[in-house]
Amino acid sequence: MATKVHNMGAVLTLYFSYLVYAMGLIAASQLAGSPGDGWGLSAAWGVEAKDVISALSVMAIGKFVSYPFAGFLADRFGRRRIVLVGIALTAVFFILLPLSPNRTVGMLLAAVFGAGNSFLDAGTYPTLMESSPSNAGTMNILIKIFISAGQFVMPLLVTMVGTRHWRVVPIAAGIYMVVMGILAFVVSFPDYRRIAAEQLAAQQAAEQDAESGQSPTRARFAVEGVVCLVFIFCTNGIVYLANQALPQIGSNIAHLSTSQGRGLTQFFTLGSVVAVLLTAVISSRGVKSINFVPVYAAFGLVSVLLLNIGGMHSLTGMRITAFLIGYFVSGGIMQLVLTAMSDFFPKSKGQIVSWYWMAGAVGGFVLPYAVGAIVPSTKDVPGDEATRLLASGYTNVVWLAVAFSVIAFATAVFIFLRHRSIFRAIESVRAKA
């Protein structure tokens, strides 16, 4: 079933902007370099590579602090202006970072990038949903393709230009974002106020048409909104844990080699990309995106549980498990629930995006941080005992992830049922009109 996409210029500009946004997420690992080799930010700042990584992690603070008002401003002043702010801040980060003289300036620029990400998210996700309201879920999850592409391309670019000219890559990325900003300024964006008014009017009509005694046909933030935030808190926590701890889980639970454990993240990423592509194809055949949510959440729970199943503790078994977790947990389900939450509250899409990803950011901190508390230190422990302690510790980490997955599944089912109930009522009213 073909679905028309309006404002294609804005849609493509935003998608291609996320290519460079994704590069910023891995800038620390790709541009840190080595003071001994005389290249990268570590040499420019006169610090070690670990200090570069910690400095650029400040982008998370910039993102978290700016999220609350980025969404409000997107709803108040329009998507285009907020997107332009996000693109401008991202360009500043990339152009000035390789020219920064010390770690302090680098931290400031990282905070600027984090703020730019918040503004870009707050303007982008609503624009994509408003460009094709009947296929909003697919519009959102396609962003992941561009993020994955950007993270794939940046290491290749750094390698291609060589360590001597490493500054070329971030400066070129900044210039690229300037071009994206010019395009965002000239292309047309959806009339978000008109679209929100139409969607809100449909919900109000369904609520008035509902017979007494039926369940409410309008979402309430204290119920549906909070449930969506709990979902993203749990799910994004699992995704961050997988990104950071899958190698250690593979090495300590399944006894893989260090290189084999690191390779699990590739299968995790592959699963995520395949899920986005297949979900988009299936959605284009007329399957509503909300229908994927409980199914993916259920299989996501099973996939995480497989990490602690002895029969999967082989190289092949762990690769399959990593692929499945990437597919069902990181393959677009978070964007699909964001779409559902925006459907629930059409008047405040910008704020919804901000609160949603803020809750996700908290989850992305809590679960990985818990690893340090759960996994015991083995600094002065003999080899065999250290191996046993690490295996036990990471097994408990997986059980915590399973608990998060159970909550995510329960909330996913609730979101699906409420979305179906509300929008069936709306479709019924439209059919009578």
N, C-alpha and C positions, 0 to 999 in steps of 0.2 A: 504494500500500500504506500504509494508515494505521498509524501507530506511536503508541502511547500515551505521553504525557508525564506523569510523576509529579511531585508537588510543584510544581504550576503556580504557586502563590503565590510560592515562592522564585524560580522561573525568571523570572517577569515582573518581580519586584522587582529582580533582578540586571540584566536587560536594560535597564530604565528607569533604573537607576543609571548606566549607561554613557552615557546622553544627556548628563549633566552632567560625567562624567569627560572626555568628548570636548571639552567647552567649555574645560576646564582646559588641554588641549593647545594651544589657540590663544589662550589668555588674553593672552599677551605681545603678539601682533599686534592683538588687539581692544581691549585696555584700556590700551595704552601711551599713547595720546593725544599731546598736544603741549604743552610748557610755554608756548609762545607763545599757544596758544589757551586756556590755563588749565583744561584738563581732563585726566583720565586719571592714570595712575600717574606719568608723567614730571613732571606739574605738582605732584602730591602729594609727590613725593620731591625735586623740584628738580633733575632730571637730564634728559638727552636720551632720546629714544625708544629709541635703540640700547642705552643703559645698562639700560633696563627689560628689553629682550629678552635681554641677556646675563645679567642677574640671574635671570630666570625660567628660563633654561636649566639652572640648578642642579637643577631637578626631575629631570634625567637622572641626576645623581649620587645623589640620594636614592633613586631607583628602583633603581639598580645596587647600592648598598650594602645595601639591605634585602631584595633578592630572595632571597639564599641562605637566610636564616632564615625568611622569610615562608612559603615552601613547606614547610619542616620543621614549622613551627608548625601549618600547615593540616592536615598529616597527623597531628600529635600531639594537637592539641586540638579539631579539628573545623572544618568549613567555616564554620559560622555565626559563630563567634567571630572568625575571621580576616576575614570579610566585614565584620563590625561595626567592627573596627579600621580597615579600609580606608575605609569610609564615613565614620567619625568624622574621620579625618585629612583626607579630602577636604572635608568640611564646614568644618573649621577653616580650611583654606586659603581657601575662597571667602568666608567671613564676615570673616576678619581681613585679607585682602589689601587690600581697598579702604580699610581703616582704618589700614594700616601707615604709619608716619611717615617711613621712609627705605628706601634700597636694601638695607641690611643685613638689616633685618627681612623685606623682600620675598624675599631670597635664602633665609632660614631657612624661610619659608613655602613657597617653591618646593620645597625639600628635603622638607618635610612632605608636600606633594602627591605627589612622586615615591614616597615611602615608602607613601603611601596607595594609589597605583596598584599597587604590588607586592603589597600585602596583598589588594586587591580582585581582582587577577588570580589569585592563588594560591588564593583561595576560590571564585571564580566559575567558572573553566573546569572544574575537577573537578565542581562541583555540576551544571553543565549536562550534562556527560557522564554523570553518575550518575543524572540525572533521566530519561534516555532512552538507555540503553546501546546499544541496537540502532540508534540514529540519532544517535550522539554527534557525528559530523562536522557534520551540519546544525545541531545545537544550538549548536556553537561558532561556525560562520561567520555565523550570524544576528546575532552581536554587532556585526559590521561595519555592519549596517544602522543600528543605534542610534548608533554612533560617527559615521557619516556624517551622520545627522540632527542630532546635537548640533552638529557643526561647521557645518552649514548654518544652523541656527536662531540661534546666538549672534550673528553679525553683524547679523541682522535685529533682534534684541532690542536691541542697543546702539544701532542707528539709530533704533528706535522710541521708546526712552525719551529719546533726545537726550543731548548731551554734558553738559548741566547735571546730569543725574541718572544719570550713568554707574555710580555705585556701586550702584544698585538691582539691576542684573543679577547681579553676583557674589554679593551678599548674598541675593538670592532663590534663586540656585542653591544656596547653602549651606543655606538653610532647606529647600529641596527634598530635599537629601541627608539632613537630619535626619529628614524624613518617611520616606525610604527606609530609614533605620536602624531606625525604629520598626517598619516593616513586616517588615524582615529579622529582627527580634527575635521577632515573633509567628508568622510563617509556619513551616511545617514544612520541614526539609531532608532530603535522602536519607540513609539509613543507610549512610554511606560505608564503614565497616568491613565490614559484611556483604557489600556489593557487591564490594569489593576481594577479600575472602576467596573468594567464589564464582568470580570471574574467575581468581584465582591457582590455585585448585583445578582449574579446567578446563585450564589450561596444564600443571600438574603431571601430570594424568591423561593428557593427550596425549603428554607426554614419556615417561611410563612405557609407554605403548601403542606408541610408535614402534618399528619394527623396527631392529635393529642395522644400521649402515651408512647410515641415512638422515641427512639434515641435521638439526641440532638443532631441536627443536620448542619451545624456550624461548629468549627473547631474552636477550642479554647486553649490559650497558651499554657495555662496551668495544668492541662491534661496532655493533649496531643503535642504541644510544643515541648514540654518537659520530657516526654517520652522520647521524642526525636533527639533531644540533647543527650539523654542517657545512652541512646543507641550510638551516637557518634563518639561519645566519650569512651565507651567500651571498644568499639570497632577500631578507631584510630589508635587506641592503645595497643591493640594486637598487631596492627600494621607496623607501628614504630618498633615494637618488640621484635617482630620478624626481621625488619631491616637491620637491627642492631645485634640481635642475639641468635639468629638462626645458625651462623657458623659455630658459635660456642655450644649451642644445643646439639648440633650434629656431631661435634667433636667429643663432647663429654657424655652424651646419652647413647648415641649410636656408635661411638668410638671410630669416627671417621678421621682421616688425616686433616691437618690444618688446611691444606689447599682444597681438599674435598669439601670441608665445612664451609669455606669461603665461597665455593662454587654454588652452594645452595641458593644464595641470593639471586643468582642468574636465573634459576628455575622459578623462583618466586616472581621475579620481574616478568619472565616469559608468560607465566600463568595470568598475570594481571593484564598484559597486552592482549593475549588471546581472548580473555573474557570481554574486554571492551569491544573488540572487533565482532565477536559472535553476538554479543548483546545488541549491538547496533544493527546487525543484519537481521536478527530475529525481530527486533522492534519495528524495523522497516516493513515487516510482513504483517503488521497489524496487532502484535502482542503488546499490551499496555505495559509500560516500564514498571509500574507498581507490582505487577505479578512476579517479577524476578526477586523482589525483596525477601519474602519469607523463604523461598527456595534456596537462594544464595546463602541466607543466614543459617539455614538448617545444615547445608553441606559445609558451610564454613565451620560450624561447631564440630562436625565429624572430622574435618580436615585437621583442626587443631588437636583434637583428641588423638589422632593417629601418631602424633609426635611421641606419645607415651606408650604406644602399642609395640611390644617387643618384636612382633613379626615384621614391622616396618623399619627396624634398625639395621638396615643395610644401605649401601650407597644408592642402589636403585630405589629402594623403598623411601629413603629420605628425599631423594630428588622428586619422586612422585608426590610426596606429601608437601614439599615446598611449592611445587607447581599448583597443587590444589588449593593451598592457602592463598597463594597469589591470585588464583582465579576467583575464588568465592569470597574472600575477605577484602582483597585490594583491587578487585577487578571492576570497580564502578558502583558497588552497592552503596557506598557512602554518598556518591553523587545522586543516586536514585532516591535515597531517603531525603536528601536536601531538596530535590525536586518536589517530593511529596509534602515536605514541610512548607515550601513556598506555595504549593497549591492550597494548603490549609489557611495560610495568611498572605493572600495576594497583595494586600495594600502595603506591606512592609518587606518586600523581598530583599532589599539591601540590608536591612537590620537583621533579617532572618539569616542571611549568609554569614554575617559577622558573628552573631551569637553561636551559630552552628559550628563554625570552624574554631571559635574560641574554646568551646567545650571539647572539640576534638584535640586541640593543642594541649589542654590540660590532661586528657587521657594519654596523649602521646608522651607526656612527661611522667605521669604517675606509674604506668606499668613498667616501662624500661628502668625507671629509678628504683622500683621495687626489687629489681634483680640484685642490686648492690646489698640490699638488706636480707634477701633470701639466700643468696649464694655465699657460703662462708669463705673467709680468707684462708688461703693455703700457703701463706708465705713461708712459715717454718715447719710445715707438715711434711712427713716422709712421703715418697712418691706414691706408693700404693694407697695409703690413707687419703692423700690429696685427691687421687683419681676417684675414690669412692665418695668423698665429700662433694666434689664437683658434680658427679653424676646425680647424687641425691639432691643437691641444690637446684640444678637445672631441671630436674624432674618436677620439683615443687613449683618452679617458675611456670612450667607448662600447665600444671594443674590450676594455677592462678589464671592463666590465659584461658583455660577451659571454662572457668567460672565466669570470666568476662564474656566468653562466647555464649554461654547459657543466657545471660542477661540480654545480650545483643539479639539473640534469637527470639526471646520473649517479647522484647520491644518491637522487633520487626514484624511479628505476627499481629501485634496490636495496631501498629501503624497501617499495615495492609488492610485489616478489617475496618478500621475507622475511615480510611481513605475510600474504600469500596462503598461503605454505607453512605458517606456524605455525597460522593460524586454520582452514585446511582440516583440519589434523590434529585440532584441537579439535572441529570440527563432526563429524568422523568418529567420535570417541570418544563424543560426545553421541548420535549416531545408533545406536551399538551399545548404549547404556545402556537 
